[in-house]
Amino acid sequence: MSAITTHVLDTAQGAPAAGVPVLLSRLEDGAWVDVATGTTDRDGRIADLTAEHVTHGRYRLAFDTAAYFTSSLQPTFFPEVHVVFEVSDGSHHHVPLLLSPFGYSTYRGS
């Protein structure tokens, strides 16, 4: 079993993206089931997204980027970003999001 955390950085501003709502879901029998929600802190992090460890399976982080960009008065092409990933071992799963108004990237962090 493992924990899931995330970190959002606004690469256009060169700063953490504070206030991004995030929904964690798990794929169960072909449907997404909500597991946890959180909002990035002033450092752009959600360190306690899962109160306990998660089991193996497919997960999705849904970032409400429209809420962030609206609050920072920036236009955006991507109002939502969904990152789907597989938990297949007992290690920590950190999924950062590098975000700008017109692009994003992600990777498995540590």
Biopython code that builds the backbone (N, CA, C, O; Angstrom):
import numpy as np
from Bio.PDB.StructureBuilder import StructureBuilder

atoms = [
    (1, "MET", "N", (0.840, -1.188, 0.000)),
    (1, "MET", "CA", (0.000, 0.000, 0.000)),
    (1, "MET", "C", (0.880, 1.245, 0.000)),
    (1, "MET", "O", (2.036, 1.184, 0.420)),
    (2, "SER", "N", (0.343, 2.382, -0.470)),
    (2, "SER", "CA", (1.146, 3.590, -0.569)),
    (2, "SER", "C", (0.308, 4.825, -0.313)),
    (2, "SER", "O", (-0.920, 4.766, -0.258)),
    (3, "ALA", "N", (0.999, 5.948, -0.158)),
    (3, "ALA", "CA", (0.334, 7.244, -0.014)),
    (3, "ALA", "C", (0.480, 8.004, -1.324)),
    (3, "ALA", "O", (1.395, 7.740, -2.105)),
    (4, "ILE", "N", (-0.428, 8.952, -1.563)),
    (4, "ILE", "CA", (-0.389, 9.770, -2.771)),
    (4, "ILE", "C", (-0.338, 11.238, -2.354)),
    (4, "ILE", "O", (-1.136, 11.696, -1.536)),
    (5, "THR", "N", (0.619, 11.964, -2.933)),
    (5, "THR", "CA", (0.737, 13.402, -2.706)),
    (5, "THR", "C", (0.911, 14.094, -4.044)),
    (5, "THR", "O", (1.180, 13.448, -5.057)),
    (6, "THR", "N", (0.756, 15.432, -4.045)),
    (6, "THR", "CA", (0.938, 16.191, -5.274)),
    (6, "THR", "C", (1.510, 17.563, -4.967)),
    (6, "THR", "O", (1.499, 18.020, -3.824)),
    (7, "HIS", "N", (2.005, 18.203, -6.000)),
    (7, "HIS", "CA", (2.629, 19.533, -5.900)),
    (7, "HIS", "C", (2.374, 20.215, -7.243)),
    (7, "HIS", "O", (2.648, 19.629, -8.291)),
    (8, "VAL", "N", (1.858, 21.433, -7.230)),
    (8, "VAL", "CA", (1.575, 22.158, -8.468)),
    (8, "VAL", "C", (2.442, 23.416, -8.503)),
    (8, "VAL", "O", (2.436, 24.229, -7.579)),
    (9, "LEU", "N", (3.185, 23.545, -9.596)),
    (9, "LEU", "CA", (4.033, 24.716, -9.797)),
    (9, "LEU", "C", (3.559, 25.469, -11.030)),
    (9, "LEU", "O", (3.353, 24.871, -12.086)),
    (10, "ASP", "N", (3.387, 26.777, -10.898)),
    (10, "ASP", "CA", (3.000, 27.637, -12.015)),
    (10, "ASP", "C", (4.298, 28.077, -12.697)),
    (10, "ASP", "O", (4.984, 28.981, -12.221)),
    (11, "THR", "N", (4.620, 27.434, -13.804)),
    (11, "THR", "CA", (5.895, 27.715, -14.474)),
    (11, "THR", "C", (5.898, 29.073, -15.165)),
    (11, "THR", "O", (6.969, 29.638, -15.388)),
    (12, "ALA", "N", (4.739, 29.611, -15.507)),
    (12, "ALA", "CA", (4.668, 30.935, -16.125)),
    (12, "ALA", "C", (4.981, 32.030, -15.105)),
    (12, "ALA", "O", (5.574, 33.054, -15.445)),
    (13, "GLN", "N", (4.579, 31.807, -13.864)),
    (13, "GLN", "CA", (4.810, 32.781, -12.800)),
    (13, "GLN", "C", (6.099, 32.499, -12.033)),
    (13, "GLN", "O", (6.608, 33.360, -11.315)),
    (14, "GLY", "N", (6.622, 31.276, -12.196)),
    (14, "GLY", "CA", (7.811, 30.893, -11.446)),
    (14, "GLY", "C", (7.539, 30.774, -9.961)),
    (14, "GLY", "O", (8.367, 31.156, -9.134)),
    (15, "ALA", "N", (6.355, 30.232, -9.623)),
    (15, "ALA", "CA", (5.938, 30.168, -8.224)),
    (15, "ALA", "C", (5.021, 28.969, -8.000)),
    (15, "ALA", "O", (4.467, 28.420, -8.952)),
    (16, "PRO", "N", (4.863, 28.563, -6.738)),
    (16, "PRO", "CA", (3.892, 27.507, -6.433)),
    (16, "PRO", "C", (2.481, 27.971, -6.797)),
    (16, "PRO", "O", (2.173, 29.160, -6.719)),
    (17, "ALA", "N", (1.636, 27.034, -7.190)),
    (17, "ALA", "CA", (0.245, 27.336, -7.515)),
    (17, "ALA", "C", (-0.617, 27.031, -6.296)),
    (17, "ALA", "O", (-1.027, 25.890, -6.081)),
    (18, "ALA", "N", (-0.884, 28.048, -5.512)),
    (18, "ALA", "CA", (-1.702, 27.898, -4.305)),
    (18, "ALA", "C", (-3.179, 27.958, -4.672)),
    (18, "ALA", "O", (-3.573, 28.686, -5.582)),
    (19, "GLY", "N", (-3.990, 27.187, -3.956)),
    (19, "GLY", "CA", (-5.433, 27.253, -4.131)),
    (19, "GLY", "C", (-5.996, 26.432, -5.265)),
    (19, "GLY", "O", (-7.107, 26.702, -5.722)),
    (20, "VAL", "N", (-5.256, 25.425, -5.741)),
    (20, "VAL", "CA", (-5.765, 24.563, -6.816)),
    (20, "VAL", "C", (-6.583, 23.424, -6.191)),
    (20, "VAL", "O", (-6.024, 22.615, -5.451)),
    (21, "PRO", "N", (-7.881, 23.342, -6.468)),
    (21, "PRO", "CA", (-8.672, 22.211, -5.993)),
    (21, "PRO", "C", (-8.273, 20.934, -6.745)),
    (21, "PRO", "O", (-8.078, 20.948, -7.960)),
    (22, "VAL", "N", (-8.158, 19.832, -5.995)),
    (22, "VAL", "CA", (-7.733, 18.557, -6.574)),
    (22, "VAL", "C", (-8.663, 17.456, -6.071)),
    (22, "VAL", "O", (-9.001, 17.399, -4.889)),
    (23, "LEU", "N", (-9.068, 16.588, -6.989)),
    (23, "LEU", "CA", (-9.902, 15.429, -6.653)),
    (23, "LEU", "C", (-9.133, 14.172, -7.009)),
    (23, "LEU", "O", (-8.660, 14.030, -8.137)),
    (24, "LEU", "N", (-9.006, 13.263, -6.064)),
    (24, "LEU", "CA", (-8.387, 11.955, -6.297)),
    (24, "LEU", "C", (-9.496, 10.925, -6.449)),
    (24, "LEU", "O", (-10.373, 10.815, -5.592)),
    (25, "SER", "N", (-9.455, 10.165, -7.549)),
    (25, "SER", "CA", (-10.439, 9.104, -7.805)),
    (25, "SER", "C", (-9.717, 7.800, -8.084)),
    (25, "SER", "O", (-8.541, 7.783, -8.449)),
    (26, "ARG", "N", (-10.452, 6.701, -7.902)),
    (26, "ARG", "CA", (-9.921, 5.359, -8.166)),
    (26, "ARG", "C", (-10.861, 4.664, -9.140)),
    (26, "ARG", "O", (-12.081, 4.772, -9.017)),
    (27, "LEU", "N", (-10.292, 3.949, -10.110)),
    (27, "LEU", "CA", (-11.102, 3.213, -11.072)),
    (27, "LEU", "C", (-11.557, 1.900, -10.449)),
    (27, "LEU", "O", (-10.738, 1.058, -10.078)),
    (28, "GLU", "N", (-12.879, 1.735, -10.337)),
    (28, "GLU", "CA", (-13.453, 0.514, -9.762)),
    (28, "GLU", "C", (-14.568, 0.025, -10.671)),
    (28, "GLU", "O", (-15.552, 0.729, -10.893)),
    (29, "ASP", "N", (-14.410, -1.184, -11.195)),
    (29, "ASP", "CA", (-15.413, -1.785, -12.078)),
    (29, "ASP", "C", (-15.784, -0.867, -13.238)),
    (29, "ASP", "O", (-16.955, -0.765, -13.604)),
    (30, "GLY", "N", (-14.789, -0.201, -13.814)),
    (30, "GLY", "CA", (-14.999, 0.640, -14.982)),
    (30, "GLY", "C", (-15.512, 2.039, -14.702)),
    (30, "GLY", "O", (-15.762, 2.796, -15.640)),
    (31, "ALA", "N", (-15.676, 2.404, -13.434)),
    (31, "ALA", "CA", (-16.177, 3.740, -13.087)),
    (31, "ALA", "C", (-15.229, 4.412, -12.098)),
    (31, "ALA", "O", (-14.628, 3.748, -11.253)),
    (32, "TRP", "N", (-15.100, 5.728, -12.210)),
    (32, "TRP", "CA", (-14.261, 6.484, -11.276)),
    (32, "TRP", "C", (-15.029, 6.747, -9.991)),
    (32, "TRP", "O", (-16.152, 7.251, -10.017)),
    (33, "VAL", "N", (-14.410, 6.399, -8.861)),
    (33, "VAL", "CA", (-14.997, 6.597, -7.539)),
    (33, "VAL", "C", (-14.125, 7.593, -6.781)),
    (33, "VAL", "O", (-12.914, 7.401, -6.670)),
    (34, "ASP", "N", (-14.735, 8.656, -6.259)),
    (34, "ASP", "CA", (-13.986, 9.677, -5.525)),
    (34, "ASP", "C", (-13.388, 9.085, -4.257)),
    (34, "ASP", "O", (-14.056, 8.363, -3.517)),
    (35, "VAL", "N", (-12.116, 9.402, -4.020)),
    (35, "VAL", "CA", (-11.392, 8.904, -2.848)),
    (35, "VAL", "C", (-11.091, 10.034, -1.871)),
    (35, "VAL", "O", (-11.263, 9.877, -0.663)),
    (36, "ALA", "N", (-10.640, 11.172, -2.394)),
    (36, "ALA", "CA", (-10.250, 12.281, -1.521)),
    (36, "ALA", "C", (-10.241, 13.583, -2.309)),
    (36, "ALA", "O", (-10.138, 13.582, -3.535)),
    (37, "THR", "N", (-10.351, 14.685, -1.590)),
    (37, "THR", "CA", (-10.218, 16.006, -2.193)),
    (37, "THR", "C", (-9.272, 16.845, -1.344)),
    (37, "THR", "O", (-9.059, 16.576, -0.161)),
    (38, "GLY", "N", (-8.722, 17.851, -1.971)),
    (38, "GLY", "CA", (-7.853, 18.768, -1.251)),
    (38, "GLY", "C", (-7.616, 20.000, -2.093)),
    (38, "GLY", "O", (-8.030, 20.070, -3.251)),
    (39, "THR", "N", (-6.947, 20.968, -1.500)),
    (39, "THR", "CA", (-6.586, 22.202, -2.181)),
    (39, "THR", "C", (-5.125, 22.483, -1.884)),
    (39, "THR", "O", (-4.681, 22.357, -0.742)),
    (40, "THR", "N", (-4.380, 22.863, -2.907)),
    (40, "THR", "CA", (-2.959, 23.108, -2.698)),
    (40, "THR", "C", (-2.750, 24.262, -1.715)),
    (40, "THR", "O", (-3.481, 25.253, -1.731)),
    (41, "ASP", "N", (-1.740, 24.110, -0.864)),
    (41, "ASP", "CA", (-1.415, 25.132, 0.125)),
    (41, "ASP", "C", (-0.570, 26.235, -0.513)),
    (41, "ASP", "O", (-0.374, 26.232, -1.728)),
    (42, "ARG", "N", (-0.078, 27.155, 0.267)),
    (42, "ARG", "CA", (0.669, 28.300, -0.284)),
    (42, "ARG", "C", (1.961, 27.880, -0.959)),
    (42, "ARG", "O", (2.534, 28.642, -1.738)),
    (43, "ASP", "N", (2.429, 26.653, -0.662)),
    (43, "ASP", "CA", (3.616, 26.112, -1.318)),
    (43, "ASP", "C", (3.234, 25.251, -2.532)),
    (43, "ASP", "O", (4.100, 24.630, -3.149)),
    (44, "GLY", "N", (1.933, 25.217, -2.874)),
    (44, "GLY", "CA", (1.460, 24.449, -4.018)),
    (44, "GLY", "C", (1.343, 22.962, -3.747)),
    (44, "GLY", "O", (1.212, 22.175, -4.685)),
    (45, "ARG", "N", (1.387, 22.562, -2.496)),
    (45, "ARG", "CA", (1.407, 21.137, -2.141)),
    (45, "ARG", "C", (0.123, 20.669, -1.469)),
    (45, "ARG", "O", (-0.591, 21.434, -0.821)),
    (46, "ILE", "N", (-0.136, 19.378, -1.654)),
    (46, "ILE", "CA", (-1.130, 18.673, -0.839)),
    (46, "ILE", "C", (-0.398, 17.450, -0.302)),
    (46, "ILE", "O", (-0.230, 16.451, -1.001)),
    (47, "ALA", "N", (0.029, 17.547, 0.939)),
    (47, "ALA", "CA", (0.816, 16.470, 1.548)),
    (47, "ALA", "C", (-0.059, 15.417, 2.214)),
    (47, "ALA", "O", (0.408, 14.319, 2.513)),
    (48, "ASP", "N", (-1.326, 15.747, 2.448)),
    (48, "ASP", "CA", (-2.205, 14.830, 3.177)),
    (48, "ASP", "C", (-3.448, 14.475, 2.364)),
    (48, "ASP", "O", (-4.548, 14.389, 2.910)),
    (49, "LEU", "N", (-3.270, 14.271, 1.062)),
    (49, "LEU", "CA", (-4.417, 13.960, 0.198)),
    (49, "LEU", "C", (-5.108, 12.672, 0.621)),
    (49, "LEU", "O", (-6.336, 12.594, 0.618)),
    (50, "THR", "N", (-4.336, 11.675, 0.981)),
    (50, "THR", "CA", (-4.915, 10.424, 1.471)),
    (50, "THR", "C", (-4.589, 10.293, 2.947)),
    (50, "THR", "O", (-3.422, 10.300, 3.339)),
    (51, "ALA", "N", (-5.623, 10.175, 3.758)),
    (51, "ALA", "CA", (-5.431, 10.060, 5.202)),
    (51, "ALA", "C", (-4.771, 8.734, 5.573)),
    (51, "ALA", "O", (-4.103, 8.625, 6.601)),
    (52, "GLU", "N", (-4.965, 7.750, 4.737)),
    (52, "GLU", "CA", (-4.335, 6.454, 4.973)),
    (52, "GLU", "C", (-3.770, 5.948, 3.655)),
    (52, "GLU", "O", (-3.945, 6.572, 2.609)),
    (53, "HIS", "N", (-3.099, 4.824, 3.721)),
    (53, "HIS", "CA", (-2.493, 4.266, 2.515)),
    (53, "HIS", "C", (-3.567, 3.822, 1.528)),
    (53, "HIS", "O", (-4.690, 3.498, 1.913)),
    (54, "VAL", "N", (-3.200, 3.815, 0.251)),
    (54, "VAL", "CA", (-4.122, 3.367, -0.789)),
    (54, "VAL", "C", (-3.684, 2.002, -1.310)),
    (54, "VAL", "O", (-2.518, 1.625, -1.192)),
    (55, "THR", "N", (-4.618, 1.279, -1.880)),
    (55, "THR", "CA", (-4.324, -0.041, -2.409)),
    (55, "THR", "C", (-3.891, 0.049, -3.867)),
    (55, "THR", "O", (-4.007, 1.101, -4.496)),
    (56, "HIS", "N", (-3.403, -1.038, -4.383)),
    (56, "HIS", "CA", (-2.994, -1.098, -5.786)),
    (56, "HIS", "C", (-4.205, -0.803, -6.677)),
    (56, "HIS", "O", (-5.339, -1.137, -6.333)),
    (57, "GLY", "N", (-3.946, -0.180, -7.812)),
    (57, "GLY", "CA", (-5.024, 0.107, -8.741)),
    (57, "GLY", "C", (-4.717, 1.337, -9.568)),
    (57, "GLY", "O", (-3.633, 1.913, -9.475)),
    (58, "ARG", "N", (-5.689, 1.733, -10.383)),
    (58, "ARG", "CA", (-5.561, 2.899, -11.248)),
    (58, "ARG", "C", (-6.234, 4.092, -10.569)),
    (58, "ARG", "O", (-7.362, 3.999, -10.085)),
    (59, "TYR", "N", (-5.518, 5.207, -10.547)),
    (59, "TYR", "CA", (-5.991, 6.417, -9.892)),
    (59, "TYR", "C", (-5.963, 7.588, -10.862)),
    (59, "TYR", "O", (-5.262, 7.566, -11.874)),
    (60, "ARG", "N", (-6.747, 8.618, -10.526)),
    (60, "ARG", "CA", (-6.772, 9.828, -11.341)),
    (60, "ARG", "C", (-6.766, 11.044, -10.412)),
    (60, "ARG", "O", (-7.552, 11.134, -9.468)),
    (61, "LEU", "N", (-5.871, 11.963, -10.703)),
    (61, "LEU", "CA", (-5.875, 13.268, -10.048)),
    (61, "LEU", "C", (-6.506, 14.250, -11.025)),
    (61, "LEU", "O", (-6.031, 14.393, -12.151)),
    (62, "ALA", "N", (-7.574, 14.928, -10.604)),
    (62, "ALA", "CA", (-8.243, 15.935, -11.422)),
    (62, "ALA", "C", (-7.952, 17.300, -10.801)),
    (62, "ALA", "O", (-8.395, 17.597, -9.691)),
    (63, "PHE", "N", (-7.207, 18.119, -11.528)),
    (63, "PHE", "CA", (-6.817, 19.445, -11.069)),
    (63, "PHE", "C", (-7.776, 20.470, -11.673)),
    (63, "PHE", "O", (-7.923, 20.529, -12.894)),
    (64, "ASP", "N", (-8.425, 21.271, -10.840)),
    (64, "ASP", "CA", (-9.333, 22.324, -11.304)),
    (64, "ASP", "C", (-8.498, 23.567, -11.599)),
    (64, "ASP", "O", (-8.450, 24.499, -10.796)),
    (65, "THR", "N", (-7.851, 23.572, -12.745)),
    (65, "THR", "CA", (-6.946, 24.663, -13.092)),
    (65, "THR", "C", (-7.704, 25.953, -13.418)),
    (65, "THR", "O", (-7.151, 27.042, -13.262)),
    (66, "ALA", "N", (-8.955, 25.850, -13.866)),
    (66, "ALA", "CA", (-9.752, 27.055, -14.136)),
    (66, "ALA", "C", (-9.914, 27.883, -12.864)),
    (66, "ALA", "O", (-9.820, 29.110, -12.911)),
    (67, "ALA", "N", (-10.154, 27.233, -11.737)),
    (67, "ALA", "CA", (-10.310, 27.955, -10.468)),
    (67, "ALA", "C", (-9.030, 28.720, -10.131)),
    (67, "ALA", "O", (-9.080, 29.871, -9.697)),
    (68, "TYR", "N", (-7.885, 28.068, -10.335)),
    (68, "TYR", "CA", (-6.604, 28.722, -10.047)),
    (68, "TYR", "C", (-6.361, 29.900, -10.982)),
    (68, "TYR", "O", (-6.047, 31.000, -10.526)),
    (69, "PHE", "N", (-6.504, 29.680, -12.282)),
    (69, "PHE", "CA", (-6.215, 30.743, -13.241)),
    (69, "PHE", "C", (-7.196, 31.909, -13.120)),
    (69, "PHE", "O", (-6.800, 33.061, -13.295)),
    (70, "THR", "N", (-8.462, 31.632, -12.824)),
    (70, "THR", "CA", (-9.440, 32.689, -12.624)),
    (70, "THR", "C", (-9.050, 33.550, -11.423)),
    (70, "THR", "O", (-9.124, 34.778, -11.480)),
    (71, "SER", "N", (-8.633, 32.893, -10.332)),
    (71, "SER", "CA", (-8.277, 33.649, -9.128)),
    (71, "SER", "C", (-7.004, 34.472, -9.318)),
    (71, "SER", "O", (-6.813, 35.483, -8.642)),
    (72, "SER", "N", (-6.135, 34.046, -10.232)),
    (72, "SER", "CA", (-4.896, 34.797, -10.472)),
    (72, "SER", "C", (-4.992, 35.668, -11.734)),
    (72, "SER", "O", (-3.990, 36.185, -12.227)),
    (73, "LEU", "N", (-6.220, 35.815, -12.242)),
    (73, "LEU", "CA", (-6.507, 36.690, -13.392)),
    (73, "LEU", "C", (-5.673, 36.344, -14.622)),
    (73, "LEU", "O", (-5.191, 37.231, -15.327)),
    (74, "GLN", "N", (-5.506, 35.045, -14.872)),
    (74, "GLN", "CA", (-4.787, 34.575, -16.048)),
    (74, "GLN", "C", (-5.748, 33.794, -16.948)),
    (74, "GLN", "O", (-6.569, 33.027, -16.444)),
    (75, "PRO", "N", (-5.663, 33.974, -18.253)),
    (75, "PRO", "CA", (-6.458, 33.132, -19.156)),
    (75, "PRO", "C", (-5.834, 31.734, -19.199)),
    (75, "PRO", "O", (-4.659, 31.568, -18.870)),
    (76, "THR", "N", (-6.608, 30.745, -19.598)),
    (76, "THR", "CA", (-6.058, 29.399, -19.737)),
    (76, "THR", "C", (-6.759, 28.641, -20.850)),
    (76, "THR", "O", (-7.939, 28.861, -21.125)),
    (77, "PHE", "N", (-6.029, 27.762, -21.474)),
    (77, "PHE", "CA", (-6.581, 26.880, -22.494)),
    (77, "PHE", "C", (-7.053, 25.569, -21.871)),
    (77, "PHE", "O", (-7.911, 24.886, -22.429)),
    (78, "PHE", "N", (-6.490, 25.218, -20.708)),
    (78, "PHE", "CA", (-6.794, 23.961, -20.027)),
    (78, "PHE", "C", (-7.528, 24.226, -18.714)),
    (78, "PHE", "O", (-6.877, 24.471, -17.699)),
    (79, "PRO", "N", (-8.868, 24.184, -18.700)),
    (79, "PRO", "CA", (-9.604, 24.441, -17.472)),
    (79, "PRO", "C", (-9.508, 23.294, -16.462)),
    (79, "PRO", "O", (-9.772, 23.480, -15.274)),
    (80, "GLU", "N", (-9.132, 22.119, -16.942)),
    (80, "GLU", "CA", (-8.934, 20.953, -16.076)),
    (80, "GLU", "C", (-7.729, 20.173, -16.588)),
    (80, "GLU", "O", (-7.438, 20.149, -17.783)),
    (81, "VAL", "N", (-7.045, 19.542, -15.657)),
    (81, "VAL", "CA", (-5.976, 18.611, -16.026)),
    (81, "VAL", "C", (-6.245, 17.314, -15.274)),
    (81, "VAL", "O", (-6.405, 17.313, -14.053)),
    (82, "HIS", "N", (-6.294, 16.206, -16.018)),
    (82, "HIS", "CA", (-6.475, 14.891, -15.413)),
    (82, "HIS", "C", (-5.200, 14.084, -15.627)),
    (82, "HIS", "O", (-4.702, 13.962, -16.746)),
    (83, "VAL", "N", (-4.689, 13.542, -14.540)),
    (83, "VAL", "CA", (-3.491, 12.706, -14.602)),
    (83, "VAL", "C", (-3.885, 11.327, -14.075)),
    (83, "VAL", "O", (-4.267, 11.179, -12.915)),
    (84, "VAL", "N", (-3.786, 10.325, -14.944)),
    (84, "VAL", "CA", (-4.125, 8.950, -14.583)),
    (84, "VAL", "C", (-2.834, 8.174, -14.397)),
    (84, "VAL", "O", (-1.924, 8.266, -15.220)),
    (85, "PHE", "N", (-2.754, 7.411, -13.314)),
    (85, "PHE", "CA", (-1.530, 6.666, -13.011)),
    (85, "PHE", "C", (-1.878, 5.374, -12.282)),
    (85, "PHE", "O", (-2.988, 5.203, -11.780)),
    (86, "GLU", "N", (-0.914, 4.482, -12.237)),
    (86, "GLU", "CA", (-1.100, 3.150, -11.657)),
    (86, "GLU", "C", (-0.303, 3.031, -10.363)),
    (86, "GLU", "O", (0.893, 3.321, -10.342)),
    (87, "VAL", "N", (-0.953, 2.608, -9.294)),
    (87, "VAL", "CA", (-0.272, 2.268, -8.044)),
    (87, "VAL", "C", (-0.099, 0.756, -8.056)),
    (87, "VAL", "O", (-1.070, 0.003, -7.984)),
    (88, "SER", "N", (1.146, 0.329, -8.149)),
    (88, "SER", "CA", (1.398, -1.116, -8.254)),
    (88, "SER", "C", (2.398, -1.618, -7.230)),
    (88, "SER", "O", (2.767, -2.792, -7.237)),
    (89, "ASP", "N", (2.835, -0.737, -6.357)),
    (89, "ASP", "CA", (3.757, -1.173, -5.308)),
    (89, "ASP", "C", (3.467, -0.379, -4.036)),
    (89, "ASP", "O", (2.595, 0.490, -4.030)),
    (90, "GLY", "N", (4.177, -0.667, -2.992)),
    (90, "GLY", "CA", (3.915, -0.054, -1.699)),
    (90, "GLY", "C", (4.652, 1.240, -1.446)),
    (90, "GLY", "O", (4.643, 1.738, -0.320)),
    (91, "SER", "N", (5.297, 1.806, -2.468)),
    (91, "SER", "CA", (6.063, 3.022, -2.246)),
    (91, "SER", "C", (5.172, 4.265, -2.275)),
    (91, "SER", "O", (4.004, 4.206, -2.658)),
    (92, "HIS", "N", (5.745, 5.363, -1.870)),
    (92, "HIS", "CA", (5.066, 6.655, -1.902)),
    (92, "HIS", "C", (4.891, 7.082, -3.363)),
    (92, "HIS", "O", (5.805, 6.906, -4.169)),
    (93, "HIS", "N", (3.734, 7.636, -3.708)),
    (93, "HIS", "CA", (3.475, 8.110, -5.066)),
    (93, "HIS", "C", (3.251, 9.620, -5.023)),
    (93, "HIS", "O", (2.222, 10.101, -4.548)),
    (94, "HIS", "N", (4.244, 10.354, -5.532)),
    (94, "HIS", "CA", (4.174, 11.810, -5.589)),
    (94, "HIS", "C", (4.013, 12.201, -7.054)),
    (94, "HIS", "O", (4.842, 11.843, -7.890)),
    (95, "VAL", "N", (2.942, 12.937, -7.364)),
    (95, "VAL", "CA", (2.616, 13.282, -8.744)),
    (95, "VAL", "C", (2.596, 14.808, -8.880)),
    (95, "VAL", "O", (1.564, 15.432, -8.634)),
    (96, "PRO", "N", (3.724, 15.415, -9.270)),
    (96, "PRO", "CA", (3.769, 16.856, -9.459)),
    (96, "PRO", "C", (3.128, 17.273, -10.784)),
    (96, "PRO", "O", (3.084, 16.499, -11.741)),
    (97, "LEU", "N", (2.637, 18.504, -10.819)),
    (97, "LEU", "CA", (2.092, 19.083, -12.037)),
    (97, "LEU", "C", (2.805, 20.407, -12.281)),
    (97, "LEU", "O", (2.762, 21.307, -11.442)),
    (98, "LEU", "N", (3.460, 20.522, -13.432)),
    (98, "LEU", "CA", (4.077, 21.767, -13.863)),
    (98, "LEU", "C", (3.085, 22.426, -14.805)),
    (98, "LEU", "O", (2.742, 21.858, -15.842)),
    (99, "LEU", "N", (2.622, 23.618, -14.456)),
    (99, "LEU", "CA", (1.456, 24.212, -15.088)),
    (99, "LEU", "C", (1.763, 25.599, -15.631)),
    (99, "LEU", "O", (2.460, 26.390, -14.995)),
    (100, "SER", "N", (1.234, 25.881, -16.812)),
    (100, "SER", "CA", (1.211, 27.240, -17.349)),
    (100, "SER", "C", (-0.160, 27.416, -18.000)),
    (100, "SER", "O", (-0.881, 26.432, -18.168)),
    (101, "PRO", "N", (-0.535, 28.627, -18.368)),
    (101, "PRO", "CA", (-1.866, 28.823, -18.935)),
    (101, "PRO", "C", (-2.131, 28.026, -20.214)),
    (101, "PRO", "O", (-3.283, 27.722, -20.521)),
    (102, "PHE", "N", (-1.088, 27.687, -20.955)),
    (102, "PHE", "CA", (-1.290, 27.030, -22.245)),
    (102, "PHE", "C", (-0.517, 25.732, -22.389)),
    (102, "PHE", "O", (-0.251, 25.291, -23.507)),
    (103, "GLY", "N", (-0.151, 25.114, -21.270)),
    (103, "GLY", "CA", (0.532, 23.834, -21.315)),
    (103, "GLY", "C", (0.762, 23.297, -19.915)),
    (103, "GLY", "O", (0.663, 24.028, -18.929)),
    (104, "TYR", "N", (1.070, 22.003, -19.842)),
    (104, "TYR", "CA", (1.384, 21.376, -18.563)),
    (104, "TYR", "C", (2.203, 20.116, -18.816)),
    (104, "TYR", "O", (2.211, 19.570, -19.919)),
    (105, "SER", "N", (2.888, 19.670, -17.773)),
    (105, "SER", "CA", (3.577, 18.377, -17.815)),
    (105, "SER", "C", (3.553, 17.796, -16.409)),
    (105, "SER", "O", (3.298, 18.494, -15.427)),
    (106, "THR", "N", (3.823, 16.509, -16.342)),
    (106, "THR", "CA", (3.809, 15.813, -15.070)),
    (106, "THR", "C", (4.829, 14.701, -15.111)),
    (106, "THR", "O", (5.335, 14.357, -16.179)),
    (107, "TYR", "N", (5.132, 14.140, -13.971)),
    (107, "TYR", "CA", (6.087, 13.041, -13.864)),
    (107, "TYR", "C", (5.889, 12.375, -12.516)),
    (107, "TYR", "O", (5.189, 12.898, -11.648)),
    (108, "ARG", "N", (6.511, 11.217, -12.347)),
    (108, "ARG", "CA", (6.479, 10.569, -11.036)),
    (108, "ARG", "C", (7.610, 11.148, -10.200)),
    (108, "ARG", "O", (8.783, 10.979, -10.534)),
    (109, "GLY", "N", (7.265, 11.817, -9.134)),
    (109, "GLY", "CA", (8.244, 12.421, -8.250)),
    (109, "GLY", "C", (8.623, 11.493, -7.125)),
    (109, "GLY", "O", (8.275, 10.312, -7.117)),
    (110, "SER", "N", (9.338, 12.049, -6.183)),
    (110, "SER", "CA", (9.766, 11.236, -5.020)),
    (110, "SER", "C", (9.386, 11.927, -3.728)),
    (110, "SER", "O", (9.658, 11.406, -2.646)),
]
sb = StructureBuilder()
sb.init_structure("model")
sb.init_model(0)
sb.init_chain("A")
sb.init_seg("    ")
for serial, (resi, resn, name, xyz) in enumerate(atoms, 1):
    if name == "N":
        sb.init_residue(resn, " ", resi, " ")
    sb.init_atom(name, np.array(xyz, "f"), 0.0, 1.0, " ", f" {name:<3s}", serial, name[0])
structure = sb.get_structure()
